[in-house]
Each structure stands twice: as structure tokens, then as C-alpha cells.
């Protein structure tokens, strides 16, 4: 684990961070969530990311109840804007693939007023009045599916959410403005339209896919925008667990499963766990400052952190390139 400086504000964080999507699952108890957060602090993690979407408020509640007890300068905190939560009957909530959570229904609002209201809601759930980074969340095709909706929300976010966040940054209420999306193409649009400090990119630069290397990462380099790489396991399949074959939040296709098996075979030849290669790979690129992993147990958390210290021979990366399993031009650890 190494210390890095994130964004133009030079926030000091570690190169592995903690994401709280899994903490929004109330199928496991609060005690378990607390144990994992405590262990993360104990092992040196000091950047925590959450969002109203995670457990429809539960992720922020669980993280905040722990962070409230700690010195505010000991950690960096980010959450996201673009969704507000409204109380509804449990049976009226469409949770899609999200298990558990509180009895609130999320709805999109990228307006100026909606953004300010959303930040206030998040602070109430967290019980914390200082948020370092606010990410504009899920303005992408993966989330909204239809072109007209993506265009509608993108325009609203630029004219509403961004203006609100820029005002808060200018007055030092927040340290940085981020964008949290599932597609590098949408991240590029934000970088070309607004003064963004960092991008939280879910997947899109992993052992399985490196298309963002062509235009997005060079643009970040040019504009001095740091990248926070979330979902380095592509939502599960690169963790190396045979029981988890999820890719991009759904069951992976046979093509993806076969490619992962080929990568896993190369890793096995060098006695390297697939998860270790998956976590270390993105960090070889100069603009990617940290990888965000989630964990629902102390065991998972410790395993992810230990993967950073595992020595991976250069021959492994060269063999992956030779077999066209990763792009020839990608930087490797």
C-alpha cells in the first residue's frame, strides 16, 4: 500500500480504497459492516466512497456511523449526487439487482436545487458536515439506456449539478468535483465540458478491457485529471472466485468466462492469484491513483490489501500480451 496525492487539491490517500456498495446490503448485520470498516482503518485505508444509491441510504448510514467517531482529518470521504431518496412502502420499491437496503425510492435529479438538496440529505445520513469529493453519478448509457434520457440528464447535470458543485468548490465547501460513471466515453464528455478534478470509472480499464487507453486516459493526462478505478474485478469475475461469474453486474457471457479462464491459467503458471493481477494492473497507469474495492468481510478486505504486496513477475504480463489477453501497449506493473 502506497500513499498517493489525489486531485489538484493533493488529497493524500492510499492506492487502494474502500467502496461501500456492499454495505448497502442489509442481509448482513451492522456489526459486520462495522468490523470491516474498522479493519480498513487499522490496515491504513483512508479513502472511503459511498452514494445514496447504495442500499438506498443504508451505505451512507453505516459508513457515517463509523466515520463520525474518527478525527475528520484522518480520512478522505466522497459521495455522489444525481439521485434523491423518497420514503415509500417497501413493496413499492424497485430494487432491481440491489439486495436489501432502506425503504426509500431513488429518483434522478441533476438540477441545481436537487443537487443541493441531495448533498444535504447525504450529510444527514452520514452525520458528517464535510465531504471532500462529490461525484456526479451515473450520467451514462449503462444506467439510463436511452439516448434521449442520457442527453437530457447530461445537459441537466452540466447546467445544474456542475454549477452547484463548482460554487461549493469555489467557496471551499468541498475540495473536488468528480464524475462517477460506467463508460469512459461519457467521462470524456464531462472533461470537455467542465472543470472536473477526478473521475471514478467503474471498470473500463481492467484485465478484461482497455479501450479507455485510446482516448480517455490520454485526455486525463492532458488535463491533469486523476482517475479512481472502481470495480477492478469487473463486479466479480476477476476476483478469481469460481462462485462469482458476474461481469458488469450480470452473469458473464461464455466469451467473457473463457477469456477470464485464459487469463487465470497464465496467472496460475506463475502462482499468482487472479485477484492480485486484477488489482495491480490498473495502478500501472500514471493517471490511475487508487483502486476502489468493496468487501463484506474482514477476510475479503485483508485479501484485497495483501494482493497489493504480492510480487508479480514481469514475465506474467508479457505472456498476457503475447497471447493477446491484454493490449500490447498497456503499461504494466
N, C-alpha and C positions, 0 to 999 in steps of 0.2 A: 504494500500500500504506500503510495507516494502523495505528497502534498502538491496541489496544482493551484493556479490562480485562474479564477473563472470570471469572465466578462471584463469590460473596460473598467469596472469598479474594483477589480482584483480581489474578489471574494476568495478567501482561502478555504479550499475543500480538498477532500481526498479523491483519488482517481477511481474509487468505487463508492457508490452512493446507495441510498435506501429509498425504494419506491413503495408506496402504501396501497396500491390497488388491492392486494390480497387482504389487507387489514379491514377492508370494507366487507369482508365475508363474515357474517355473524354466526356461521356454522361452527366456528371455533371461539372459545371464550376470551373475554377481555384479558384475563390473566396471561394467556398465551401470547397475545399481542404485546403486552407489557414486557414480558420476558425477552421477546425478540428485539424490541426497541432498546431495552437496557443493554442487551448483549452487543448491539450495534455500536452504542456509545462506548462500551467497555473496550471494544476492539479498535476504536479510533474513527469510525464513520462519523462525519459531521455535516453532511448534506442530506436533507430529507425532503422528499417531494410528495405532494398529495393533490387531491382535487375533489370538488363537490360530487363528481360522478361516482367516486369510489365508495360503494355502499350507500349511495345517496345521502352522504353526510357522515356516515359511520367512520370512514377512514380518517377524516379530519378530526372527529371527536376523539378517536383512540390515539392518534398521534399527538394532538394538542394536550390531552390529559397527562401525557408523559413529559412533553417539552415544557409545559408550564412550570415544572419543578426544577428546571435547569437554568443556569446562567445564560441569558439571551445571547451573549457574545460567543458562546461555545458551539453554536451550530448555525448553519445556513438553512433557511426554510423557503420553499416555493409551493404555491398552489396555483390554481388555474381559474380562468374566467371565461364566460360564454354560456354557462348554464346556471339557472336559478332553481331552487327547490321549493316545491309547493306541497303542503300536507294533504294526503288523500287516504282513502280507505285502502288497506293492504291489498284487497282483491282487485283494485283498480290500477295497480302499478304494473307496468310492463317492464320487467327486469331483464328481458332478453337473455343474454348469457351470463348476466351478473347474478351471483347467488347471494341471498341474504340481504342485509342492509336495513336501513331505517325506512319508515313508512312515509317517504316523500317521493314526489314525482318530478324528475328533472325536465326542464324545458329550456329551449335555446333563447338567449337574449344577448346580442352583441352590441346593443345600443350603449350610449354614454351613461344614461341613467341606470340601465340594467347592470352595467359593469360595476358602477359604484355600489349599487345595492348588493350585488353578488360578493364584492370584497367585504362589505360589512357583515353579510351572512357568514362568510368563511371565518372572519375574525371571531364572531360569536361562537362558532362551533369549535374553533381551535382554542379559544380563550387566550389568544395572543394578539397583541396590537401592532406588532412589527413583522411584516412579511418581506423577505428580501427580494424575491423574484416572483413576478406574476406572468404566467404563460397564457397567451391567447389559445384557447383549447379547441381542437377538432374542427377547424375550418378546412375540411378536405373531403374528397370523394368517398373515402372509406367510410366516413361517418354519415354523410348526407346523401350519398348515392347519385342524386340527380344534378345535372349541370346547372339548372336554373336555381336550385337551392344553394349550391356551392357559391355561385356568383352572387346571389342575394346576401348570404352571410359574409362573404369576403368583403363586399362593399360596405356592409354594416359594421364589420369589425374595423376596417380602416377608418371609417368616418366616426365611429362611436367608441369601441373598446380601445383602440390605439390612442385616440385623443385623450381619453380618460387616464390611461396609463402614462402617457407622455407628461401629462400635468402632474401626476403623482411622482414621477421620476424627477421632474424639474424641481419640485419642492422637497426632494429627498425623503418623501414618504415611503417610497420603495427604492431599491438600489438598481434594479434592472428590469427590462421588458423582454420577455421571451415568447416564443411560439412553440406550442406543443401539438405536433401533427403526425399523421401516419404516412405522409407522402412527401418526398423531398421536392417534388415539383411545386407543391403549394407553399412549402417553406421558402423556395426561391422567390415566389411572387411577393411574399411578405418582405423579404430582404430588399426587393427592388422598389417597394412602395413606402417603406417605413424605416425608421432608425431602430433596428432590433439589436439587442445586446447578445442574445443567445437563442439557440434552437434546441428544443428537446425533440429529437427524432426517434420515433418508435420503430425499431427495426431499420430496414432500408440500407444499412451498412453493416452486414453481418457475414459470417462464413457462408451463408446461403445466397447473398445478393449484394452486389456492389455497384449498382447502376448510378447511385448518387455520387460516385467518384468522378463522373464525367463532367458535370456542370455544377452541382450543388456544393460539394466540398471546396472546389476551387473558388467559388463565389464567396464562401465563408472566409476563406483565406484572404481574399482580396479586400473584403470589408471588415476584416478583423472581428468576425463573429464566431464565438465559441459554440461547439456542439456538445450537447449532453445526450449520449446514446442510450436510450431506453430500450428495453426488450432485446438484449443481446442474444437471448435464447430463442428469438422469434416466437415468443409466447409459449415456449415449452419444448419444442422438438430438439433444440440444440443443447438442452441440459444434459442429454445423454441418458435419460431415464426411459426405459422401454415402455413404461406405463403412460407416458405423456407424448402423444403424437400430434399435439396441437401446433398449428402453424398459422400465424395471423388470426388467432382467436377461434379457429375452426379446425376440424380434422384435416390433416395434411393429405394432399393427393399422393398417389403412388409414385409419381415422378419426384416429388419432394422427398418422400420417405427413402426412395432409392438413392438420391443424391446424399442425403444425410448418412445413410449406411456406408456409402463410399468414403465420405469424409471420416466417419467414425473408424473405419477399417485402417485408414492411414494413421490416425491418432493411436490406435491400438498397437500398430507396428513399433511405435516409439514409447509405448507405455504411458501415454498422455490421455487423461480423461477428456472426452469431447467438450465438456463444460468449461474446462480450463482454456482450451483453444478458443472457444466462443467468447469468453470474457476478455482474453488478452488481445485478440485480433483487432477489434476496433480501436483500441488505445494506441496502436502503432501510427495512426494518422495524426498529424500535428494539431489539427483543429478540434479533435475529439478529446475533451478534457477528462471526462468521467463516464463510467457506465453505471446505469441505474438498474439494480436488480431488486426483486421483491423476495420475501421469504415468509413462510408461515410457521417456521420452527427455528429454534436456535441451531439445530443441526444443519439445516439448509443454509442459513446465514454464514456459519463458520466455514462450510464447504466452499461457498462462493468467494469468501475473502481469501481462503487458503489457495484458491486457484490462481490468484494474482502472483503468488510467490513461487509457483511451480516453474521450474526451468524447462522450457520447451526448445528442443534443438532446432537450429535453422533448417536442417535437412527436412524436417516435417513440413515446413512452409513451402520449401522448394518442390517437394513431391506433390503437394496440393496444386501448385501452379503447373507442374509438368503434366498432371492428369486433368488439367482444365477444371479443377474443382473450385478454385478461386482465380480471379483475374490476374494475368501476368503482371500488370502494372501496379497492383496494390502494394502499399508499404506493409511490411510485416515486422513483428517484434524482434 
